[in-house]
Amino acid sequence: MAKRDCSVKTPTTKEEAVKTRQYTVGYAPNRGKPNPSPQLTLSGKWLNELGFEVGSHYTLTRQAGQLTTRLAERE
């Protein structure tokens, strides 16, 4: 499995902190077949702090070179 590398920047102002986390893209196990699929795994209590609770829904938007994850609006 790929090694995880994480860093958090400390805010220098009283504004809402933007924290950056860096991870390594891993792979999804595929029973030894060639060309495994890339996989991203996010976990941690910080997700809960941002409202990503177990069972909540989210949307993922993809653009060239970036993914944006947002909580889905409640109906």
Distance bins in CASP14 RR format, pairs under 12 A and 6 or more apart:
PFRMAT RR
TARGET T0000
AUTHOR 0000-0000-0000
RMODE 2
METHOD distances of the structure
MODEL  1
1 24 0 0 0 0 1 0 0 0 0 0 0
1 25 0 0 0 0 0 1 0 0 0 0 0
1 26 1 0 0 1 0 0 0 0 0 0 0
1 27 1 0 0 1 0 0 0 0 0 0 0
1 28 0 0 0 0 0 1 0 0 0 0 0
1 29 0 0 0 0 1 0 0 0 0 0 0
1 36 0 0 0 0 0 1 0 0 0 0 0
1 39 0 0 0 0 1 0 0 0 0 0 0
1 41 0 0 0 0 1 0 0 0 0 0 0
2 23 0 0 0 0 1 0 0 0 0 0 0
2 24 1 0 1 0 0 0 0 0 0 0 0
2 25 1 0 0 1 0 0 0 0 0 0 0
2 26 1 1 0 0 0 0 0 0 0 0 0
2 27 1 0 0 1 0 0 0 0 0 0 0
2 28 0 0 0 0 0 1 0 0 0 0 0
2 36 0 0 0 0 0 1 0 0 0 0 0
2 38 0 0 0 0 1 0 0 0 0 0 0
2 39 0 0 0 0 1 0 0 0 0 0 0
2 40 0 0 0 0 0 1 0 0 0 0 0
2 41 0 0 0 0 1 0 0 0 0 0 0
3 22 0 0 0 0 0 1 0 0 0 0 0
3 23 0 0 0 0 1 0 0 0 0 0 0
3 24 1 0 0 1 0 0 0 0 0 0 0
3 25 0 0 0 0 0 1 0 0 0 0 0
3 26 0 0 0 0 1 0 0 0 0 0 0
4 21 0 0 0 0 1 0 0 0 0 0 0
4 22 0 0 0 0 1 0 0 0 0 0 0
4 23 1 0 1 0 0 0 0 0 0 0 0
4 24 1 0 0 1 0 0 0 0 0 0 0
4 25 0 0 0 0 0 1 0 0 0 0 0
4 26 0 0 0 0 1 0 0 0 0 0 0
4 40 0 0 0 0 0 1 0 0 0 0 0
4 41 0 0 0 0 1 0 0 0 0 0 0
4 42 0 0 0 0 0 1 0 0 0 0 0
4 43 0 0 0 0 1 0 0 0 0 0 0
4 44 0 0 0 0 0 1 0 0 0 0 0
5 20 0 0 0 0 0 1 0 0 0 0 0
5 21 0 0 0 0 1 0 0 0 0 0 0
5 22 1 0 1 0 0 0 0 0 0 0 0
5 23 1 0 0 1 0 0 0 0 0 0 0
5 24 1 0 1 0 0 0 0 0 0 0 0
5 25 0 0 0 0 0 1 0 0 0 0 0
5 26 0 0 0 0 0 1 0 0 0 0 0
6 19 0 0 0 0 0 1 0 0 0 0 0
6 20 0 0 0 0 1 0 0 0 0 0 0
6 21 1 0 1 0 0 0 0 0 0 0 0
6 22 1 0 0 1 0 0 0 0 0 0 0
6 23 1 0 0 1 0 0 0 0 0 0 0
6 24 0 0 0 0 1 0 0 0 0 0 0
6 42 0 0 0 0 0 1 0 0 0 0 0
6 43 0 0 0 0 0 1 0 0 0 0 0
6 44 0 0 0 0 0 1 0 0 0 0 0
6 46 0 0 0 0 0 1 0 0 0 0 0
7 19 0 0 0 0 1 0 0 0 0 0 0
7 20 1 0 0 1 0 0 0 0 0 0 0
7 21 1 0 0 1 0 0 0 0 0 0 0
7 22 1 0 1 0 0 0 0 0 0 0 0
7 23 0 0 0 0 0 1 0 0 0 0 0
8 17 0 0 0 0 1 0 0 0 0 0 0
8 18 0 0 0 0 0 1 0 0 0 0 0
8 19 1 0 1 0 0 0 0 0 0 0 0
8 20 1 0 0 1 0 0 0 0 0 0 0
8 21 1 0 0 1 0 0 0 0 0 0 0
8 22 0 0 0 0 1 0 0 0 0 0 0
8 46 0 0 0 0 1 0 0 0 0 0 0
9 17 0 0 0 0 1 0 0 0 0 0 0
9 18 1 0 0 1 0 0 0 0 0 0 0
9 19 1 0 0 1 0 0 0 0 0 0 0
9 20 1 0 1 0 0 0 0 0 0 0 0
9 21 0 0 0 0 1 0 0 0 0 0 0
9 22 0 0 0 0 0 1 0 0 0 0 0
10 17 1 0 0 1 0 0 0 0 0 0 0
10 18 0 0 0 0 0 1 0 0 0 0 0
10 19 0 0 0 0 1 0 0 0 0 0 0
10 20 0 0 0 0 0 1 0 0 0 0 0
11 17 1 1 0 0 0 0 0 0 0 0 0
11 18 1 0 0 1 0 0 0 0 0 0 0
11 19 0 0 0 0 1 0 0 0 0 0 0
11 20 0 0 0 0 0 1 0 0 0 0 0
12 18 0 0 0 0 0 1 0 0 0 0 0
16 50 0 0 0 0 0 1 0 0 0 0 0
17 46 0 0 0 0 0 1 0 0 0 0 0
17 49 0 0 0 0 0 1 0 0 0 0 0
17 50 0 0 0 0 0 1 0 0 0 0 0
19 46 1 0 0 1 0 0 0 0 0 0 0
19 49 0 0 0 0 0 1 0 0 0 0 0
19 50 0 0 0 0 1 0 0 0 0 0 0
21 40 0 0 0 0 0 1 0 0 0 0 0
21 42 0 0 0 0 1 0 0 0 0 0 0
21 43 0 0 0 0 0 1 0 0 0 0 0
21 44 0 0 0 0 0 1 0 0 0 0 0
21 46 0 0 0 0 1 0 0 0 0 0 0
21 47 0 0 0 0 0 1 0 0 0 0 0
21 50 0 0 0 0 0 1 0 0 0 0 0
23 38 0 0 0 0 0 1 0 0 0 0 0
23 39 0 0 0 0 0 1 0 0 0 0 0
23 40 1 0 0 1 0 0 0 0 0 0 0
23 41 1 0 0 1 0 0 0 0 0 0 0
23 42 1 0 0 1 0 0 0 0 0 0 0
23 43 0 0 0 0 0 1 0 0 0 0 0
23 44 0 0 0 0 0 1 0 0 0 0 0
23 67 0 0 0 0 0 1 0 0 0 0 0
24 38 0 0 0 0 0 1 0 0 0 0 0
24 39 0 0 0 0 0 1 0 0 0 0 0
24 40 0 0 0 0 1 0 0 0 0 0 0
24 41 0 0 0 0 0 1 0 0 0 0 0
25 36 0 0 0 0 0 1 0 0 0 0 0
25 37 0 0 0 0 0 1 0 0 0 0 0
25 38 1 0 1 0 0 0 0 0 0 0 0
25 39 1 0 0 1 0 0 0 0 0 0 0
25 40 1 0 0 1 0 0 0 0 0 0 0
25 41 0 0 0 0 1 0 0 0 0 0 0
25 42 0 0 0 0 0 1 0 0 0 0 0
25 65 0 0 0 0 0 1 0 0 0 0 0
25 67 0 0 0 0 0 1 0 0 0 0 0
26 36 0 0 0 0 1 0 0 0 0 0 0
26 37 0 0 0 0 1 0 0 0 0 0 0
26 38 1 0 0 1 0 0 0 0 0 0 0
26 39 1 0 1 0 0 0 0 0 0 0 0
26 40 1 0 0 1 0 0 0 0 0 0 0
26 41 1 0 0 1 0 0 0 0 0 0 0
27 33 0 0 0 0 0 1 0 0 0 0 0
27 34 0 0 0 0 0 1 0 0 0 0 0
27 35 0 0 0 0 1 0 0 0 0 0 0
27 36 1 1 0 0 0 0 0 0 0 0 0
27 37 1 0 0 1 0 0 0 0 0 0 0
27 38 1 0 0 1 0 0 0 0 0 0 0
27 39 1 0 1 0 0 0 0 0 0 0 0
27 40 0 0 0 0 0 1 0 0 0 0 0
27 41 0 0 0 0 0 1 0 0 0 0 0
28 35 0 0 0 0 0 1 0 0 0 0 0
28 36 1 0 1 0 0 0 0 0 0 0 0
28 37 1 0 1 0 0 0 0 0 0 0 0
28 38 1 0 0 1 0 0 0 0 0 0 0
28 39 1 0 1 0 0 0 0 0 0 0 0
28 40 0 0 0 0 1 0 0 0 0 0 0
28 41 0 0 0 0 1 0 0 0 0 0 0
29 36 1 0 0 1 0 0 0 0 0 0 0
29 37 0 0 0 0 1 0 0 0 0 0 0
29 39 0 0 0 0 1 0 0 0 0 0 0
30 36 1 0 1 0 0 0 0 0 0 0 0
30 37 1 0 0 1 0 0 0 0 0 0 0
30 38 0 0 0 0 0 1 0 0 0 0 0
30 39 0 0 0 0 0 1 0 0 0 0 0
38 67 0 0 0 0 0 1 0 0 0 0 0
40 60 0 0 0 0 1 0 0 0 0 0 0
40 62 0 0 0 0 0 1 0 0 0 0 0
40 67 1 0 0 1 0 0 0 0 0 0 0
40 69 0 0 0 0 1 0 0 0 0 0 0
41 47 0 0 0 0 0 1 0 0 0 0 0
42 48 0 0 0 0 0 1 0 0 0 0 0
42 50 0 0 0 0 0 1 0 0 0 0 0
42 52 0 0 0 0 1 0 0 0 0 0 0
42 58 0 0 0 0 0 1 0 0 0 0 0
42 60 0 0 0 0 0 1 0 0 0 0 0
42 67 0 0 0 0 0 1 0 0 0 0 0
42 69 0 0 0 0 1 0 0 0 0 0 0
43 52 0 0 0 0 0 1 0 0 0 0 0
43 54 0 0 0 0 0 1 0 0 0 0 0
44 50 0 0 0 0 0 1 0 0 0 0 0
44 51 0 0 0 0 0 1 0 0 0 0 0
44 52 0 0 0 0 1 0 0 0 0 0 0
44 53 0 0 0 0 0 1 0 0 0 0 0
44 54 0 0 0 0 0 1 0 0 0 0 0
45 51 0 0 0 0 0 1 0 0 0 0 0
45 52 0 0 0 0 0 1 0 0 0 0 0
45 53 0 0 0 0 0 1 0 0 0 0 0
45 54 0 0 0 0 0 1 0 0 0 0 0
46 52 0 0 0 0 1 0 0 0 0 0 0
47 53 0 0 0 0 1 0 0 0 0 0 0
47 54 0 0 0 0 1 0 0 0 0 0 0
47 55 0 0 0 0 0 1 0 0 0 0 0
47 56 0 0 0 0 1 0 0 0 0 0 0
47 58 0 0 0 0 1 0 0 0 0 0 0
47 69 0 0 0 0 1 0 0 0 0 0 0
47 71 0 0 0 0 0 1 0 0 0 0 0
48 54 0 0 0 0 1 0 0 0 0 0 0
48 55 0 0 0 0 0 1 0 0 0 0 0
48 56 0 0 0 0 1 0 0 0 0 0 0
48 71 0 0 0 0 0 1 0 0 0 0 0
50 56 0 0 0 0 0 1 0 0 0 0 0
50 58 0 0 0 0 0 1 0 0 0 0 0
50 69 0 0 0 0 1 0 0 0 0 0 0
50 70 0 0 0 0 0 1 0 0 0 0 0
50 71 0 0 0 0 1 0 0 0 0 0 0
51 57 0 0 0 0 0 1 0 0 0 0 0
51 58 0 0 0 0 1 0 0 0 0 0 0
51 69 0 0 0 0 0 1 0 0 0 0 0
51 70 0 0 0 0 0 1 0 0 0 0 0
51 71 1 0 0 1 0 0 0 0 0 0 0
51 72 0 0 0 0 0 1 0 0 0 0 0
51 74 0 0 0 0 0 1 0 0 0 0 0
52 58 1 0 0 1 0 0 0 0 0 0 0
52 59 0 0 0 0 0 1 0 0 0 0 0
52 60 0 0 0 0 0 1 0 0 0 0 0
52 69 0 0 0 0 1 0 0 0 0 0 0
52 70 0 0 0 0 1 0 0 0 0 0 0
52 71 1 0 0 1 0 0 0 0 0 0 0
52 72 0 0 0 0 0 1 0 0 0 0 0
53 71 0 0 0 0 1 0 0 0 0 0 0
53 74 0 0 0 0 0 1 0 0 0 0 0
55 71 0 0 0 0 0 1 0 0 0 0 0
55 72 0 0 0 0 0 1 0 0 0 0 0
56 69 0 0 0 0 0 1 0 0 0 0 0
56 70 0 0 0 0 0 1 0 0 0 0 0
56 71 1 0 0 1 0 0 0 0 0 0 0
56 72 1 0 0 1 0 0 0 0 0 0 0
56 73 0 0 0 0 0 1 0 0 0 0 0
56 74 0 0 0 0 1 0 0 0 0 0 0
57 69 0 0 0 0 0 1 0 0 0 0 0
57 70 0 0 0 0 0 1 0 0 0 0 0
57 71 1 0 0 1 0 0 0 0 0 0 0
57 72 1 1 0 0 0 0 0 0 0 0 0
57 73 0 0 0 0 1 0 0 0 0 0 0
57 74 0 0 0 0 1 0 0 0 0 0 0
57 75 0 0 0 0 1 0 0 0 0 0 0
58 67 0 0 0 0 0 1 0 0 0 0 0
58 68 0 0 0 0 0 1 0 0 0 0 0
58 69 1 0 1 0 0 0 0 0 0 0 0
58 70 1 0 0 1 0 0 0 0 0 0 0
58 71 1 0 1 0 0 0 0 0 0 0 0
58 72 1 0 1 0 0 0 0 0 0 0 0
58 73 0 0 0 0 0 1 0 0 0 0 0
58 74 0 0 0 0 0 1 0 0 0 0 0
59 67 0 0 0 0 0 1 0 0 0 0 0
59 68 0 0 0 0 1 0 0 0 0 0 0
59 69 1 0 0 1 0 0 0 0 0 0 0
59 70 1 0 1 0 0 0 0 0 0 0 0
59 71 1 0 0 1 0 0 0 0 0 0 0
59 72 1 0 1 0 0 0 0 0 0 0 0
59 73 0 0 0 0 1 0 0 0 0 0 0
60 66 0 0 0 0 0 1 0 0 0 0 0
60 67 1 0 0 1 0 0 0 0 0 0 0
60 68 1 0 0 1 0 0 0 0 0 0 0
60 69 1 0 1 0 0 0 0 0 0 0 0
60 70 0 0 0 0 1 0 0 0 0 0 0
60 71 0 0 0 0 0 1 0 0 0 0 0
60 72 0 0 0 0 0 1 0 0 0 0 0
61 67 1 0 0 1 0 0 0 0 0 0 0
61 68 1 0 1 0 0 0 0 0 0 0 0
61 69 1 0 0 1 0 0 0 0 0 0 0
61 70 1 0 0 1 0 0 0 0 0 0 0
61 72 0 0 0 0 0 1 0 0 0 0 0
62 68 1 0 0 1 0 0 0 0 0 0 0
62 69 0 0 0 0 0 1 0 0 0 0 0
END
